[in-house]
Amino acid sequence: MAGPTSEREQRGELRPNPVVVAPGERGATRIADRVVGKIAAQAAREALGPLPPDAVPPYATVVVLQAPGSARAGGTPTGTACVRVSVELGYPCDIGGQCRAVRRRVAERVGALTGMDVPEVAVQVERLHPVPAHGRAQ
């Protein structure tokens, strides 16, 4: 029976030297479309604030386009997220202003949390809910 042959084996280090793999050559992280959709829907809720009592919360559909071998250094996913958000709003309101706020917030949050490019966010107003004006007789 042969004894330990190297200093490392004598010290009890049986593992070989770890191989360092460059970040660009490591595996890639893929974020599912529905996860990006949940992030977008939450961002839309944050942008809109309180909803009318009978309104359905915002929801989003997303298609993520991944370029082959598109991981940034450190394994950060890249790609492009095509987002469509459906919202219900109280009326009267500044519909254009609300849609701009949703677009801006969704693009910022999805980009920040996923590392994806969000070149466009389509906002679809599904329904307007009449909200009585305060102090006005009807």
PyMOL commands that set and color helices and strands:
alter all, ss='L'
color gray80, all
select helices_A, chain A and resi 7-11+23-25+33-48+73-75+95-114
alter helices_A, ss='H'
color red, helices_A
select strands_A, chain A and resi 59-65+80-91+121-130
alter strands_A, ss='S'
color yellow, strands_A
deselect
rebuild
show_as cartoon
